[in-house]
Amino acid sequence: MNKPLLINNARLVNEGTIFESDLLVRDGRIARIDPAIGGDASMEILDAGGAWLLPGMIDDQVHFREPGLTHKGGIWSESRAAVAGGITSFMEMPNTLPPTVTLEALADKYALAAEKSLANYAFYLGATNDNLEVIRALEPGTACGIKIFMGASTGNMLVDNETTLSGIFRDARALIVTHCESTPVIKQNLEAALARYGREIPVSEHPNIRSAEACYRSTQTAIGLARENAAPLHVLHLSTAREMELFEPGPIDDKLVTAEVCVHFLHFDSDDYERLGNRIKCNPAIKTPADKAGLLDALKSGRLDIIATDHAPHTREEKADSDYLKAPSGLPLVQDALLSTLELYHDGVLTLEQIVLKTTHNVAQRYRVIDRGYLREGCWADLVLVDTNRPTPVTSERVLSQCGWSPFEGETFRSSILATLVNGQVVFQDGAIVERNAAQRLEFRPQR
């Protein structure tokens, strides 16, 4: 049994307020929040020194590559990077080998995470054109959601059969999440690029091939299906200003359809392809400065509800391939996600309260996560201590993802992660991982 842990001299950021308080953790949960708890010899004490205490980020979209692609990363390596970045819970995508499109494959992933993960975990069940009966058999709470690739997926996970799509939106008993890009539009754009450049397509053409029109058409289709079937829908990694008109502004409360943006769309734009090349190649593509500005505006208005990562590591060698068609899409992001989002606080774009809302509170609410995502007595103590006055230079040496690189290398974030706690146990502190078996499987209330 661990001793109670007292965090004192902290500035708590929670549910739209900032206040100075102590916080007591007992048996993995927040036992008491009070400005004058007072420590004694029975407690461990963590002096926050006036730093910000936030609920840990819940990342609803990661690719940790296990099983089958472990030369890129695995649950152990990528969860270490996540907790070093202040992410205390993750939800992992189904496009592994084998893909997570059966209940047996889903159970196998949970078993792997129980053995290896440093952060709390949950997994998606993937949709295909022929596993509708599996989706119907999924018990509520077993998966964090049903993932539909509505365009340009890897393997056999593209769902383009209209009957299957309608059946999923009608019958699924879990949150539906979608990757929205139109495959026919992408194919047409790629054919035009090949006609112009041959095999020497520059990576700067990526946002023209995986275009704003491709995104808009697919997102419009998904929202139409959700409304037709009264199905809860979360649209992932939105990348264009135009798509924002499809979503409602305001608080997440009672929204049928919610929207997400990822950290790289808020930090990079198409001007960065010349400097970073395939390192920032991802799907959907990073688009124009005007698109980035539109996404930032949508964050402030509430059209975008959640900030996530879509963390997707590839090796340096894979990313260095000069052939645009061969270089894989995806970026390693979990270690730097919260720090890059805090740059918006330094720039005066978002407040700390808004950042906590988008990275944690709204994720817990959208996915109906039980007893996590808030600094509340009784909730699990998933916490991150942040110093907004201590810079963090981004170097390859500090990268904990197995791939060993970051798209932010050479930059300096203006904040630092001082400590991360998962279920009341310190798993990262003073720049070092503390190996603990603290992680738990996330639990969810039914969606419908």
C-alpha positions as CSV (number, residue, x, y, z in Angstrom):
1,M,0.0,0.0,0.0
2,N,1.5,3.4,-1.1
3,K,1.6,6.2,1.4
4,P,-0.9,9.1,0.8
5,L,0.7,11.7,-1.4
6,L,0.2,15.4,-0.7
7,I,0.9,17.9,-3.5
8,N,1.2,21.3,-2.0
9,N,1.9,24.9,-3.2
10,A,0.1,24.2,-6.6
11,R,-2.0,26.3,-8.8
12,L,-4.9,24.0,-10.0
13,V,-6.5,24.5,-13.4
14,N,-9.9,22.7,-13.5
15,E,-13.3,23.3,-15.0
16,G,-12.8,26.9,-16.0
17,T,-11.1,28.1,-12.9
18,I,-7.6,28.6,-11.5
19,F,-7.0,28.4,-7.8
20,E,-4.2,27.8,-5.3
21,S,-4.6,24.6,-3.3
22,D,-3.1,21.5,-1.9
23,L,-4.3,18.1,-3.3
24,L,-4.2,14.9,-1.4
25,V,-4.0,11.5,-3.1
26,R,-5.0,8.3,-1.3
27,D,-5.3,4.8,-2.9
28,G,-4.8,6.2,-6.4
29,R,-7.7,8.7,-6.2
30,I,-8.0,12.4,-5.3
31,A,-9.0,12.3,-1.7
32,R,-9.1,16.0,-0.8
33,I,-8.7,19.4,-2.4
34,D,-8.1,22.1,0.1
35,P,-5.7,25.1,0.4
36,A,-4.5,24.1,3.9
37,I,-4.4,20.3,4.2
38,G,-1.1,20.2,6.1
39,G,1.3,17.4,5.7
40,D,2.6,14.9,8.3
41,A,5.0,12.0,8.5
42,S,2.5,9.6,7.2
43,M,2.5,11.2,3.8
44,E,4.8,11.6,0.9
45,I,5.0,15.3,-0.1
46,L,5.5,16.8,-3.5
47,D,6.1,20.5,-3.4
48,A,4.8,22.0,-6.6
49,G,6.6,25.3,-6.0
50,G,3.8,27.3,-7.5
51,A,3.6,25.3,-10.7
52,W,0.4,24.5,-12.6
53,L,-1.4,21.3,-11.7
54,L,-3.6,20.0,-14.5
55,P,-5.6,16.9,-15.0
56,G,-3.5,14.6,-17.3
57,M,-4.1,14.9,-21.0
58,I,-6.3,12.1,-22.4
59,D,-5.2,11.4,-26.0
60,D,-8.1,9.9,-27.9
61,Q,-6.0,9.0,-31.0
62,V,-2.7,7.2,-31.1
63,H,-1.0,4.5,-33.2
64,F,1.4,2.6,-30.9
65,R,2.2,0.0,-33.6
66,E,1.7,-3.2,-31.5
67,P,1.2,-5.9,-32.5
68,G,2.9,-6.4,-35.9
69,L,4.7,-3.1,-36.5
70,T,7.0,-3.0,-33.5
71,H,10.1,-1.9,-35.5
72,K,8.4,1.5,-35.4
73,G,7.2,1.5,-31.7
74,G,5.3,-0.5,-29.1
75,I,3.0,0.0,-26.2
76,W,5.8,0.2,-23.7
77,S,8.0,2.7,-25.6
78,E,5.2,5.0,-26.8
79,S,3.4,5.0,-23.4
80,R,6.8,6.1,-21.8
81,A,6.9,9.0,-24.3
82,A,3.3,9.8,-23.5
83,V,3.7,10.1,-19.8
84,A,6.9,12.2,-20.3
85,G,4.6,14.5,-22.2
86,G,1.9,14.7,-19.6
87,I,-0.5,12.3,-21.3
88,T,-1.9,9.9,-18.7
89,S,-4.4,8.0,-20.8
90,F,-4.5,7.0,-24.5
91,M,-6.9,5.4,-26.9
92,E,-5.2,3.4,-29.6
93,M,-6.2,2.8,-33.2
94,P,-6.9,-0.5,-34.9
95,N,-4.6,-0.5,-37.9
96,T,-2.0,-2.8,-36.5
97,L,-1.0,-6.3,-37.7
98,P,-3.3,-8.1,-37.4
99,P,-5.9,-5.2,-37.5
100,T,-8.2,-4.9,-34.5
101,V,-11.3,-5.9,-36.3
102,T,-12.4,-8.9,-34.2
103,L,-13.3,-9.2,-30.5
104,E,-10.4,-11.6,-30.1
105,A,-7.8,-9.1,-31.5
106,L,-9.3,-6.4,-29.2
107,A,-8.9,-8.7,-26.2
108,D,-5.3,-9.5,-27.2
109,K,-4.4,-5.7,-27.2
110,Y,-5.9,-5.2,-23.8
111,A,-3.7,-8.1,-22.5
112,L,-0.6,-6.5,-24.0
113,A,-1.4,-3.1,-22.5
114,A,-2.0,-4.6,-19.0
115,E,1.5,-6.0,-19.2
116,K,3.4,-3.1,-20.8
117,S,1.7,0.3,-20.6
118,L,2.8,3.1,-18.3
119,A,-0.4,5.1,-19.1
120,N,-4.1,4.2,-18.8
121,Y,-5.3,2.6,-22.0
122,A,-8.3,1.7,-24.2
123,F,-8.6,0.4,-27.8
124,Y,-10.9,0.9,-30.8
125,L,-12.6,-1.8,-32.7
126,G,-12.0,-1.2,-36.4
127,A,-14.7,-1.4,-39.0
128,T,-14.4,-3.1,-42.4
129,N,-16.8,-3.8,-45.2
130,D,-17.4,-7.2,-43.8
131,N,-17.4,-7.1,-40.0
132,L,-20.7,-5.5,-39.2
133,E,-21.8,-8.5,-37.2
134,V,-18.7,-8.1,-35.0
135,I,-19.6,-4.5,-34.4
136,R,-23.2,-5.4,-33.5
137,A,-21.8,-7.9,-31.0
138,L,-19.5,-5.4,-29.2
139,E,-20.7,-4.9,-25.7
140,P,-20.9,-1.2,-24.5
141,G,-17.7,-0.2,-22.8
142,T,-15.5,-2.9,-24.3
143,A,-13.9,-0.5,-26.7
144,C,-13.5,3.2,-26.6
145,G,-15.2,3.5,-30.0
146,I,-15.7,2.1,-33.5
147,K,-13.1,3.5,-35.9
148,I,-14.2,3.9,-39.5
149,F,-11.7,4.8,-42.2
150,M,-14.0,6.6,-44.7
151,G,-11.2,7.1,-47.1
152,A,-7.7,6.0,-48.1
153,S,-6.9,3.5,-45.3
154,T,-4.1,0.9,-45.0
155,G,-4.9,-2.7,-45.5
156,N,-8.6,-3.8,-45.8
157,M,-10.0,-1.2,-43.4
158,L,-11.4,1.3,-45.9
159,V,-15.2,1.2,-45.5
160,D,-16.8,2.3,-48.7
161,N,-19.8,0.0,-48.9
162,E,-22.9,2.2,-48.4
163,T,-24.9,-0.6,-46.8
164,T,-22.2,-1.4,-44.3
165,L,-21.8,2.3,-43.4
166,S,-25.5,2.7,-42.9
167,G,-25.6,-0.5,-40.7
168,I,-22.7,0.8,-38.5
169,F,-24.3,4.1,-37.9
170,R,-27.6,2.5,-37.2
171,D,-26.5,-0.4,-35.0
172,A,-23.2,0.4,-33.3
173,R,-23.5,0.7,-29.5
174,A,-20.3,2.6,-29.1
175,L,-19.1,6.1,-30.2
176,I,-18.3,6.2,-33.9
177,V,-15.1,7.9,-34.9
178,T,-14.2,8.6,-38.4
179,H,-11.1,9.4,-40.6
180,C,-12.8,11.4,-43.3
181,E,-11.1,11.7,-46.7
182,S,-12.7,10.9,-50.1
183,T,-10.8,8.2,-51.9
184,P,-12.1,9.0,-55.4
185,V,-11.1,12.7,-55.0
186,I,-7.6,11.6,-53.7
187,K,-7.2,9.2,-56.6
188,Q,-8.1,11.9,-59.1
189,N,-5.7,14.4,-57.6
190,L,-2.9,11.8,-57.5
191,E,-3.4,10.9,-61.2
192,A,-3.1,14.6,-62.0
193,A,0.1,14.9,-60.0
194,L,1.6,11.8,-61.7
195,A,0.8,13.3,-65.1
196,R,2.6,16.5,-64.1
197,Y,5.6,15.1,-62.2
198,G,5.9,11.4,-62.9
199,R,7.4,9.6,-59.9
200,E,9.1,12.8,-58.8
201,I,6.1,14.2,-56.9
202,P,7.3,16.8,-54.4
203,V,6.0,16.4,-50.8
204,S,4.6,19.9,-51.1
205,E,1.9,18.4,-53.3
206,H,0.6,16.3,-50.5
207,P,-2.0,18.8,-49.4
208,N,-3.2,19.2,-53.0
209,I,-3.5,15.4,-53.5
210,R,-5.2,14.8,-50.1
211,S,-7.1,18.0,-50.6
212,A,-9.5,20.1,-48.7
213,E,-12.2,19.0,-51.1
214,A,-11.5,15.3,-50.3
215,C,-11.8,16.1,-46.6
216,Y,-15.0,18.2,-46.9
217,R,-16.9,15.6,-49.0
218,S,-16.2,12.8,-46.6
219,T,-16.9,14.7,-43.4
220,Q,-20.2,15.9,-44.9
221,T,-21.1,12.3,-45.6
222,A,-20.3,11.1,-42.1
223,I,-22.2,13.9,-40.4
224,G,-25.2,13.2,-42.6
225,L,-25.2,9.5,-41.6
226,A,-24.9,10.4,-37.9
227,R,-27.8,12.8,-38.0
228,E,-29.9,10.3,-40.0
229,N,-29.4,7.6,-37.5
230,A,-29.1,9.7,-34.3
231,A,-25.6,8.1,-33.9
232,P,-23.0,9.8,-31.7
233,L,-20.1,10.7,-34.0
234,H,-16.6,12.1,-33.3
235,V,-14.7,13.3,-36.4
236,L,-11.0,12.9,-36.1
237,H,-8.0,15.1,-37.1
238,L,-9.8,17.8,-39.0
239,S,-7.4,19.8,-41.1
240,T,-9.3,22.5,-43.1
241,A,-11.0,25.8,-42.4
242,R,-13.8,24.9,-44.7
243,E,-14.9,21.9,-42.7
244,M,-15.5,24.1,-39.7
245,E,-18.8,25.3,-41.1
246,L,-20.1,21.7,-40.7
247,F,-19.8,21.8,-36.9
248,E,-21.7,23.7,-34.2
249,P,-20.0,26.2,-32.1
250,G,-20.3,26.3,-28.3
251,P,-19.9,23.8,-25.4
252,I,-19.7,20.1,-26.0
253,D,-22.8,19.4,-23.9
254,D,-25.5,17.4,-25.7
255,K,-23.7,17.6,-29.1
256,L,-24.4,14.6,-31.3
257,V,-21.4,15.3,-33.5
258,T,-18.1,16.5,-32.1
259,A,-14.9,17.6,-33.8
260,E,-11.2,17.1,-33.2
261,V,-8.0,18.8,-34.3
262,C,-4.5,17.5,-33.8
263,V,-1.5,19.3,-32.5
264,H,0.5,19.3,-35.7
265,F,-2.3,21.1,-37.6
266,L,-2.1,23.9,-35.0
267,H,1.7,24.2,-35.2
268,F,2.8,23.5,-38.8
269,D,1.4,24.6,-42.2
270,S,2.2,24.0,-45.9
271,D,5.0,26.5,-45.8
272,D,6.9,24.0,-43.6
273,Y,7.1,21.2,-46.2
274,E,10.2,22.9,-47.8
275,R,12.0,22.7,-44.4
276,L,10.7,19.4,-43.0
277,G,9.7,17.4,-46.1
278,N,8.3,13.9,-45.3
279,R,8.8,14.4,-41.6
280,I,5.5,16.2,-41.6
281,K,3.8,14.1,-44.2
282,C,0.6,12.8,-42.6
283,N,-3.0,11.9,-43.5
284,P,-5.0,14.0,-43.7
285,A,-2.3,16.5,-44.9
286,I,-1.1,19.6,-43.1
287,K,-2.6,22.3,-45.2
288,T,-2.3,26.1,-45.7
289,P,-1.6,28.9,-43.3
290,A,-5.3,30.0,-43.8
291,D,-6.4,26.5,-42.8
292,K,-4.3,26.7,-39.6
293,A,-5.8,30.1,-38.8
294,G,-9.3,28.7,-39.4
295,L,-8.7,25.8,-37.0
296,L,-7.4,28.1,-34.3
297,D,-10.5,30.3,-34.6
298,A,-12.7,27.1,-34.4
299,L,-11.0,26.1,-31.2
300,K,-11.9,29.4,-29.6
301,S,-15.5,29.3,-30.9
302,G,-16.0,25.7,-29.8
303,R,-16.5,24.2,-33.2
304,L,-13.5,22.1,-32.4
305,D,-14.0,20.3,-29.2
306,I,-10.9,18.2,-28.6
307,I,-7.1,18.5,-29.2
308,A,-5.3,15.1,-29.8
309,T,-2.2,13.8,-31.4
310,D,-2.7,11.0,-34.0
311,H,0.7,10.0,-32.8
312,A,2.1,7.7,-35.6
313,P,5.8,6.8,-35.4
314,H,7.9,5.7,-38.4
315,T,11.6,5.1,-38.5
316,R,14.0,7.8,-39.6
317,E,14.9,5.6,-42.6
318,E,11.3,5.2,-43.7
319,K,10.7,8.9,-43.4
320,A,14.0,9.7,-45.3
321,D,12.7,7.9,-48.5
322,S,12.9,10.5,-51.2
323,D,10.0,8.9,-53.1
324,Y,6.9,10.7,-52.1
325,L,4.7,7.7,-52.9
326,K,6.8,5.4,-50.7
327,A,7.4,7.6,-47.7
328,P,4.9,6.7,-44.9
329,S,2.5,9.2,-43.4
330,G,2.5,10.0,-39.7
331,L,4.4,11.9,-37.0
332,P,5.6,10.9,-33.4
333,L,3.9,13.5,-31.2
334,V,2.9,12.3,-27.7
335,Q,5.9,13.6,-25.9
336,D,5.5,17.1,-27.3
337,A,1.8,17.4,-27.6
338,L,0.9,19.2,-24.4
339,L,4.0,21.4,-24.6
340,S,3.2,22.4,-28.2
341,T,-0.4,23.2,-27.2
342,L,0.9,25.3,-24.3
343,E,2.6,27.5,-26.9
344,L,-0.9,28.7,-27.7
345,Y,-1.1,29.9,-24.1
346,H,2.1,31.8,-24.4
347,D,1.0,33.3,-27.7
348,G,-2.3,34.5,-26.1
349,V,-4.5,32.3,-28.4
350,L,-5.9,30.0,-25.7
351,T,-6.1,30.2,-21.9
352,L,-4.9,27.4,-19.6
353,E,-8.5,26.7,-18.8
354,Q,-9.3,26.3,-22.5
355,I,-6.3,24.0,-23.0
356,V,-7.4,21.8,-20.2
357,L,-11.0,21.8,-21.6
358,K,-9.8,20.7,-25.0
359,T,-7.2,18.1,-24.0
360,T,-8.9,16.5,-21.0
361,H,-12.4,17.6,-19.9
362,N,-14.1,17.3,-23.3
363,V,-12.4,14.0,-24.0
364,A,-13.7,12.5,-20.8
365,Q,-17.2,13.9,-21.6
366,R,-17.3,12.9,-25.3
367,Y,-16.1,9.3,-24.6
368,R,-18.0,9.1,-21.2
369,V,-14.8,8.1,-19.4
370,I,-15.6,7.1,-15.8
371,D,-13.9,9.0,-12.9
372,R,-11.1,10.6,-15.0
373,G,-10.4,13.9,-16.7
374,Y,-11.0,16.3,-13.8
375,L,-9.5,17.5,-10.5
376,R,-12.3,16.3,-8.4
377,E,-12.4,14.5,-5.1
378,G,-13.1,10.9,-5.9
379,C,-11.6,10.9,-9.4
380,W,-8.5,8.9,-10.2
381,A,-5.4,11.0,-9.7
382,D,-4.1,11.4,-13.3
383,L,-2.2,14.6,-13.0
384,V,0.5,16.6,-14.7
385,L,2.6,19.4,-13.1
386,V,3.6,22.1,-15.6
387,D,6.1,25.0,-15.3
388,T,5.3,27.6,-17.9
389,N,8.5,29.5,-17.1
390,R,11.0,26.7,-17.7
391,P,11.9,26.2,-21.4
392,T,12.3,22.7,-23.0
393,P,14.7,22.5,-26.0
394,V,13.6,19.7,-28.3
395,T,16.6,17.4,-29.2
396,S,16.7,13.9,-30.5
397,E,18.5,12.8,-27.3
398,R,15.4,13.5,-25.2
399,V,13.0,11.6,-27.5
400,L,11.5,8.5,-25.8
401,S,9.5,7.2,-28.8
402,Q,11.2,4.2,-30.3
403,C,11.7,6.0,-33.6
404,G,14.1,8.4,-31.9
405,W,13.0,11.6,-33.7
406,S,10.6,14.5,-33.3
407,P,9.2,16.9,-35.9
408,F,9.8,19.7,-33.4
409,E,13.6,19.1,-33.2
410,G,15.5,22.4,-33.1
411,E,12.6,24.3,-31.5
412,T,12.4,25.3,-27.8
413,F,9.0,25.1,-26.1
414,R,8.5,27.7,-23.4
415,S,7.1,25.3,-20.9
416,S,8.2,22.1,-19.2
417,I,6.6,18.9,-17.8
418,L,7.8,18.6,-14.2
419,A,5.9,15.5,-13.2
420,T,3.2,13.1,-14.4
421,L,1.1,10.9,-12.1
422,V,-1.0,8.0,-13.2
423,N,-3.5,6.7,-10.7
424,G,-1.7,8.6,-8.0
425,Q,1.7,7.3,-8.7
426,V,4.6,9.3,-10.1
427,V,5.6,7.9,-13.5
428,F,7.7,10.8,-14.7
429,Q,9.6,13.4,-12.7
430,D,12.6,15.7,-13.2
431,G,13.2,14.5,-16.8
432,A,13.2,10.8,-15.9
433,I,10.7,7.9,-16.3
434,V,9.8,6.1,-13.1
435,E,8.9,2.6,-14.1
436,R,5.7,1.6,-12.3
437,N,2.8,-0.8,-12.9
438,A,0.3,2.0,-12.2
439,A,-1.8,2.0,-15.4
440,Q,-5.4,0.8,-15.6
441,R,-7.8,0.0,-18.4
442,L,-10.2,2.9,-19.0
443,E,-13.8,2.4,-18.2
444,F,-16.7,4.0,-20.1
445,R,-20.4,4.7,-19.7
446,P,-22.7,3.6,-22.6
447,Q,-23.1,6.1,-25.5
448,R,-26.7,5.0,-26.4
